[in-house]
């Protein structure tokens, strides 16, 4: 009887194993569960396996396993406007009672009237004025407190959820997967460094010291006998386009072996990453899912936009390079946001 029971158990186990093999299902836990199976998911898994295999031809020491990520449009949603711009507009409205003159002054007049076309018409000059009144003239501690309070209450206009809940689950999977395999993950974004830092650890597991971004000038001074760092209405560094490799070199000091972006502003970061020796991984998130998030381009016929623009020239470059991969949000991601 015991012999027959053992034989039956062996047969069942064998059939079950065969079913797993034939269906392509792995008994091992999926490292990227929110990704659909396909070339892009496979490229990530194969890259990680190659650079972490000791004795292998592509092995990379843990200290050199650096991965950089753009933020807006790569790690979380950036439409209909950048999150930092939404913050600035809300700050103008909050400050308006103390500035009655803004009712007749642009770009503040348009902001208070909810006239986004008027805000856009104010151009670079108007944006500079908005940033000057909402981002400068205060200490770094005061600014951090203001940003933290805003994130605690502000919600996205379409999804009606906190911005901090609109990180992309597939990219959170990638971050966790890389860190589990000895990578150090950095944000390299055109967004303000002190706007991002209060939330990056909580949302992405990336501590403040691993965030590289644009910045304004600051000044050390004493106030009431205490040292403070004051934020000035002057640009210090723009971490976008060709500024990204410079920021990586200045603040990280090592060339990444993997980079992730989503727009023309990330081109130089991916080129800088790919120019290094050994195995490299460069990926671009393409927003082609209007139903679950947004679709914009103008590559592949998507609507043109000044926010997160993905020009056809970038698509052509990605297609021409063997180790560049374009991630289709619609095809590659099972889900977009964690709450789905």
N, C-alpha and C positions, 0 to 999 in steps of 0.2 A: 504493500500500500504506500509506504514511504517512498519507494522507488518510483511508483507511478506519479505520485504528487510532485516529486522533484522533476520528473520528465515533463509533466504538464507545465510547471512553472518555467522551465527552460524554454519550452516551445513558445509560451506567451511572451516571455522576455525577448526572444529572438524575433518574433513577429513585430513586436512593438518597436524594437530597434530598427528593423527594416523599414517600417512605416516612417519613422523619423528620417532615416537616410533618404528614402525616396521622395519625401515631401520637401526636403531641403531644410527642415527645421533642426536647429542645433539644440542639444540638451544644455549647452552653456548659456548663461544669461546674456541677453542682447545688450551690448554696451550703448546702443543708440536706439532705444525703444520707440521714440517718437518719429523716427525716420522710416520711410518706405524703402524696401530693398531695391537696390539699383546701383549704377556705376558710382554715384557720388558718395553714398554710404560706404560702399566697398572701398573707395579710394581712401577715406578717412581711416577705416579699420586696417587696411593694408599698410598705410603709412605709419601708423602707430606701432604695428607689429614689427615693421622693418627697423625703425629707429630705436626700438627697445630690446631687440634680440641681441643679447651679449654674444660676441664672437661673429656676428653676422657682418656682411660687407657694408651695411648702412647704419650700423650701431652708432648712437649718439649718447655721449655721457649725460647724465641727468642735469648737470649744471649748464649745459648748452641747449637743453630742450626748452626753447623760448617760443611762445605762441602769442601773436598780437591780434587784437580784435578791434575794429571800428565799433562805435557804439550805436549811433542813430541809424536805423535801417538795417543794421547787422545783428545787434543783440536785442533791440526793442523797436517798436513802431516809431516812425518819424513823420507820419502824415496825420492830419492835413497840414500841420506845421510842426517844426522841431519843438520838442518838449521844453527846451530852454527858452524859446521865444514865447511859448504859451505862459511860462512862468513870468517873463518880463512884462507881458501884456496885463496879466493879473496884478502884478505889482503896481503898474501905472494906475489901474483902477482903484487899488487899495490906498494909494498915496494921493489920489485926486482931491479929496476934501481939503487937504492942506495946500493945494495949488489951484485956486480958482482961475488963475490965468490960463490954465491948460484948455479951458473950454473954447478958447479962441486961437490956440497955437497948435500947429501941426508939428509932429505926427500925433500929438496927444489928443487933439480934437477928434481925429478919426478913430483912435482907439476907444475913446469914451462913447462914440456913436456906433461902435461895433462895425465900422466901415473898413474891412480889410483891404479893399482896393485902394482906399485913401492912404492906408498905412504903407502899402506896397509902393504907391506913387511917391512917397517921401524919399525912397531910395536909400542909398548908403548913409547919407546925412541924417535921415530920420532914424535909421537903425542905430547909428552912433549915439544919437541923443537919448533914445530909449535905453540903451545899455548903460549910458552914463548915469542916468537917474536911478536905475534899478540895480546896478551891479557895483557902483563905486560910492565913495563918500562915507564908507562905513568900515569897521574893522573886519578882519577875516572871520573872527568868532561870531560877530553879528550877522554876517552874510550866511555863514553855515547854519545858524539858528533859523534864519528866514527861509532858507531853502528846505531845511528839514520840516519846518511847519507846513510849508506849501505842499510838499510831497505827501504829508499825512492826510490832506483833505482834497487836493485837486484830482479831478477825474477827466478822463479822455472824453471828448465831445461825442464821439460815435459809440464807443464801447461802454461808456458810463461805468468805468472801473478805474481805480487808481492807476496812474502811469506805471507804478512799480509792479503791477500785476500784468503788464503787457510786454514782458520779456518773452522772447521766443523759446518755447520749450525745446525744440531741436538744438538750438544753440546752447542752452543750459546743459543738455545732454553732452554736447561736444566739450564744453568747459570741464564738466565733471570727469568725463572719460580721459581727457588729456591730463588733468591733475592726478588722477588715479594711476597714471603711467609715468609719473615723474616730471611732468611739464610744469613750468611756471607760466601763468597766463596774465597778460597785460591788456589793458584798454589803451588804444592809441586813437584818439578822436579829435575832430575839429571842435567839439563842444568844450565849454569852459571847464577847466580842471577842477575848480572849487565848486562848480555846480554839480558835477558828477560824484565827487568823492563822498559826500554824505550818504549816498545810497548804494554804491557799487558792491560793498561787502555783503550787505543784506540781500540784494537782488541777484548778484552774480557769483558771490564768493570771492570777489577780487578786492583785496584790501586797498586802502587809499594810496599807499606808497607804490602800488603797481598800476596807477592811473596816469597816463600822459595826455595832456589836452592843451587847448589854447588858454592863454592867461593874460591878465592885465597887470600893469606895474603895481608894486606895493611899496610901502615905506614904513620903516620902523620908527616909532616915536613913543614918548612917555605921556600918559594921560592920568592925572591924579595920582602920580607916583607909581603907576603900573605900566609895564611895557605892552604895547599893542602893535599889530601890523595893520596899517590902513590900506585900503584898496583905492587906487587912483584911476581917474578916467583917462587912462592912456594904455594903448596896446603894448603888451610885452612880447608875446609870441603867438603866432597862428599855426596851429598843428593840423594843417590840411595840405593836401596835394604834396608838393615837394618839401613841405615842412614836416611831414610825417617821418621820413627817414632821418631828418635832422633831430627830431624829438626822440626817436628811438636811440640814436647814437648818444645824445646828451644825457638822457634820463635812464636808459636801460644799459647801454654800454656793450650790448651784444646783438649780433644780427639774428633775427628770428629764423626758425626753420619752418614755421607755419604762420600764415597770415590770412585773415578773413575780413572782407569788406563788402560793399554793396554799391559803390558809385564811382564816378570819375575822380572823386577826391581821394580814393584809396589806391589808385593806379600805381603811384610811385612807391607806396609801401609794399605792394605785392612784387613790383619789379626789384626793389631792394632785397626783399626776402629771397626771391628766386635767383639772384645773382651770386649767392653763396655756394660753397662747395657742398657736395653730398646730396642726400635725398631731401626734397622740399615739397611743401604742400601750400598752394595758393587757391583760395576759394572766394567766390562772389555770390552773394544772395541776390537773386533776381525776383523782384516783386511782380508776380503775374497771377495773383489770386485775389481778384476783386471781391469775391464772395466772403472769404474768411478774413481778409485784411485789405490790401489795396493792390492795384495794378498800375504801374507807371514805368516809364522807360527813358527815352523813346525807342530803345532797341526793340526789335521784333514788333514794331507797330504799336507799342504802348504809348499812352498819352505823354506829351512832353511835360516836364516839371523842373522847377529850379530847386526843388527839395529832393535830395537823393538821386540826382540825375544819373541815369545809366545810359550813356551815349552808345550809338552803334559802333563807334570806333573801339570802345572798350570791349564790346561783345566780340568784335572781329579779332582783337588782340588775344582775348581769352581762348577763342576757338583755334587760334594759330599756335598756341603754346601747349605743349603736351602735358605739363604739370599744373595748368590752370583749369579750374573747374567752376562752371556756373550752376549754382543751386537753384532749381525751380521750386519756389514756395508751393506751387500748386501740385507738382508731381512728386517731389522728394519728401515732403513733410506730411506725416499722418495727421498731426495736429499743429496748430500755430502757437496758441497760448496755453499756459499751464492749466487753466480752469476748464479747458475743453474735455 
